[in-house]
């Protein structure tokens, strides 16, 4: 569906209250994928302009130039391809681009486009210069993707009328528009589609200082105060992902409110509140959840640090191979705790240190690790 937008207390002073199950889905609170309905709740926290969009500085600077030039020429912006892990702001940036261009914004996702007529209906209703955003563009069906090629290049649609010998092709003109495609799996997107994007932006995990700035900005919008040291710890524990840090900030606000019991400190988040809150949520200083640590411990304790195959490891920790490879492993590899090798998964010496485990003697002699 397309959318168009114009008690008792713990040692840390945090009450031991029962939290709603919906607050903590099975996937884990630090998971970067959006929880159903979460994006709607976070609308107030989303930046509206490039000047409000924190982080990804080089990408922002280039976009500022491209947008300014397109507006001066009175043209639509070149089609924009956004690549990066979930939760880093691809959808938000697409809306920011529409705001900067001062045009309409139409949003859909590839799974929602079931038949070519679904795409035709959306494209024929676009106004000149509108931004058309397709999320998860790597999941487009081939027939819809081929229809999109001509629309992107010639601003026309090929539509077949009739059947059999009476069939003929109609070319339907559409208004010039900017397609913004977002994906977490750029390698799955076909080369013909990628080649039609004039601008490619790759999102990286956010730097610590950018995450801290996001915490302070979001806290201000939520009407809460947060100490500098508390913001730093919260930022460090959020996997370099704005969606995660905003989710955790809301939970810390809950903990602070309950701990204050109606006093003036209810709207203030201290370092002790963050430490206690992260401890209760079982999130450590690197942003690892219990399942992340269990995966590392499983490799260390049962498979002597690896190598171990993905299927074997997935069965051992009770997850599917897809979940293991798409969710858990990328971040563990990013922070240097896990390696993917031709022989299987192996932990690094950093994993032993982070978990507080003693490095086996044979690995100290150089066997089993690259680090």
N, C-alpha and C positions, 0 to 999 in steps of 0.2 A: 504494500500500500504506500503510495507516494504521499509525502507531506510537503505542504507549501508554507513557508514561513514569512511573513513580514516580520529498717534493715541493718544488718551487721556490716562492719567494715573490715577490709583487709589491712595488712601492715602498712600499705602505701596510702591509706586513707580512702580507699575506693570501696564503696559498699558492695557486698556480695549479693547483688540482685540478679534475678533470673532475666536473661536477655531474650528477646523474641527470636525464634528460630529463623525468621525471614531476614534478620539482620546479618546472619552468618550462614550463607549457603554452603552446601557440601563442598563446593569448589574451593572455599577459603576466602577470607576477607581480602587477602593480598593478591588475589587473582586479577589480572588486568582486564579481562573481558567484562563487558557491562552486564550488570544484574538487571533483569527485566524491570523497567520503570525508572531505573537509576538515572538515565540521561535526562528524563523529564525533570527529576528533582534537582539535577545539577545545572539547569538552565541559567539560574541566577549567578552561578559561579563561572560560567563560560565567558571568555573575553569576546567583545564585539568588534574590536578594531585591532590592527596589527600592533599599534602602540601598547595595547593591553595584553597582547599575547607574549608570555614570558618564555624564554629559552629559544633554542633553534635559531640563533642569531643570524648566521650566514644565510640560511634559507629565507628568513624574513627580509633581510636586506635585498636579496635578489628579487623576491616577489614584489617588494615595494617599487623597484625600478620597472618591472614588467607591467604592473598595474597602472602606474603613472603614465607610462608610454602608451598603453592601450587606450586609456581615457583621453589623452591628448589627441590621439588620432581618430577618436570616435569609433573604435573597432572593439569587437569582443576579444577578450583575453584568449590567448592560445590555450588549447586543452591541457589540463593539469593532471598529472599522475602522482598520487601520494602513496608512498611505500613506508611501511614501518610496523612494529609490533602493536598490539591493541592497547588502547588507553593513553596514547601519546598525543592525541589531539588532531587526528586527521579530519574528523567530522567538524570539529570546531573551526579548524583552519578553512575548510570549505565555506562555512558560513561567514567567516571573517572576510574572505575574498569577495563574496557577494556584497557584503556591507561596504567594503572599500570601493567596489565598482559601482555601488548604488544601483543595483539591479535586483531582480527577483531571485528567489532561491527555491528550487524544486528538488526534493530528496526522495530517493528510493534505494532499494538494495537489489542485488542481482537475483537472489532467490525469489523475490516478489515478482520478477518479470518472467512469467510462465510462458507466454505466447508472444509472437511478434506484434500482435495488435496491442498488447499492453504497452510496449515501447512506443508504437506509433501514436497512441493516444496522448502520451506524455509529451512527446516531441512536437506534435502539431499544436499544442497549447502553449508552447514557450513563446515569450515575447523577446524582442531583439535584445541581445546581450545578457539574457538570463543565465544563471549558473545552474547546471543540471548535475546533481551529485548522485553517483552510483556507488554505494558501499559494497564491499566484498565483490569487486568487479571480476575477480578470478573465477567466480562461480556462474558467469553468464553462459547461457546455452548457446551452442554454435550458431543456430539460426538467428538468434537475437544479436549476437556479436557481429555477424556478417551484415545485418541490416544497419548496425551502428557505424560500420566503416564509411559508407557513403554519406551518412548524416554528418559525420565528423569532418569529412574532406570537402564535400560539395554543398552541404546544407540542403540536401534533398533526400527523399525516401523512395526506394523502389518498392512498389506494391503490385502484386499480381492480382489481376481481376479476371474472373471466369475460370473455367476448367477445361482440360483437354485441348482440342484444336482451337477453341474459342478463347483460350487464355491469352492475355496480353499484359504487358508491364506498363504501369503508370508511374511517372516521376512526380512526386509531390514535393513542392518547395516548402522549406521551413525557414524560420527566422534564424539568423546567425546566433549561436549560443556558445557557451563555454562548458565543456564536459569536464567534470572533476571526478576521476576514478580513484578509489581508495582500496588498498589491498594489504593484507598481512603476508601474502604469499606471492611475491612478484615472479618467482620462477615458474609459477603455474599459468601466468597470463601469456597468451599467445604473442608471438613476435609481431604479426601484422597489426594487432591492437596496440601494442606498446609503441610501435613506430609512428602511430598517428597522434601521439601526445607530444606537444611542443615543449612542455616544461615538465621536468621530473624533480620531485622533492623527496628526499629520503630522511625520514625521522630517525633520530638516535635517542637513546635513553638520556634523560635530562641530567645536567651537572648538579652537584650538591648545592651550589649557590642559587641556581635557578629554582630548584625544588624548595629551598627555604623561602625564596621570594613568593612562590606560588602559595606556600602555607600561610604567609602573612597576608597576602591579598585575599585568599579565601576566608581566613579568619575574620578579616574586616567585613567582608560581605555577609558572613554569618552572624556578625554582631558579637563575637567573642574576642577576648584578648589572649594572646599566647606569648609566653616568655621566649626570649631569643634562643636559650639553650634547649628549651622544649621543642621549638620549631626545627632546630638543627637535628635533634634525635629523630623526630617524626619524619623529616625529609630523608634522612639516612636509611630509615627502615621501610621505605616505600618503593623500592625497586626502580628508582629513577622514573616513575610513572605518575603523572598528575592525577589520573583517575583513582589510583590507589591511595595517594596522599590525601585527596579530598574525602575519600571514603573513611580513612582512618581518622581524619580530623573530626568528622561528625561523631565517630565513636568516642574520641577523647573528650569532645564536648559533653556527651552523655555521662561519661565517667566523672568529669569535673562537676557537672550539675548535681549528680547524686551525692558526690562526696561533700559538696558544700552545704547540702540540706537547706537550701533557701537563703544562704548568706550572700554577701556581695561577691564572694569568690566563685559563685556559680558560673559566671561568665569569664572566668580566667583559667587558663590551662597552664599548669606548672610542669616543671621537669619531672617531679614525683608522680604526677598524674599520668604523664606519657609513659614513664617507665613501668608503672603499675598496670596501665592499660595494655601496653604491648605484651607484658608478661602474662596477663590473663588471656589475651588473644593468641598466646603462644607464637609471637612473632619476635625474632631476634634482631640484632642491630644491623644485619645485612638485608633484612626483609624476608628471611626464610621462615616459612611456616613449619608446623610439625611434620607434615608429609614430605616437605623438601628434605628435612633433616633425616627422616626415616629412610628415604631413598639412599642418601649418602651412607647412613649406618648399615643398611642392608648390604651394600656393595662391600663395605669394609669388613663387617663381621661375618657375613656368610660367604662372600666370594673373595676374601683377602685383598680387597681393594680393586679387583677386576683383573683382566677384562671379563665382562659378562654381557651376553646378548640382550638386545632390547626386549624380545619376547619373554625371555626368562626373567628379566628384571621386572617387567610389567606384572607378570603373574605373581612374583614374590611380594610385591607391594600392593597388589589388589587393584591395579589400574589397567586401563586398556593401553595398547601400544601407542595409539594416536594421542591419547591424553599425555602419556609420558613424553612423547617426542615433541608435541606441539605446545605444551604448557610448562611442564616441570623442567625439562632439560635446557631450553634456551637460556633461561636466567642463570641456572647453575653453571652453564658453560661461560656465560657472559662475565660472571664474577670469579671465574677461574677455579671452581671447585670440582668440575667434572670435565672429562674429555670424551669425545667420540673418536674411536680409532677403528681401523679395519677389523680388529679382533673383537671389538665390543666396547662397552662403557667402562671407564676407569676413573677413580677419584684421583685428585692431585694431593700433593703434600699439604696444600693450603686447607683442604677439607679436614684433614686430621687436626690441624691447628685450630680451625674454627670450632670444631666439635669438642676440643679439649682432649683428644685421644693421642696416645703415644704412637709415634711413627714406627712401624715394624723395622727390625734390623736389616732385612734383606732389601727394603726400599731405600735405606740410607746408603747402601752400597751401589745405588744407581739402577736397581732392577725394578721395573714396574712403573716408573714415573718419568715424565718429560720435564717436570719442574723439581 
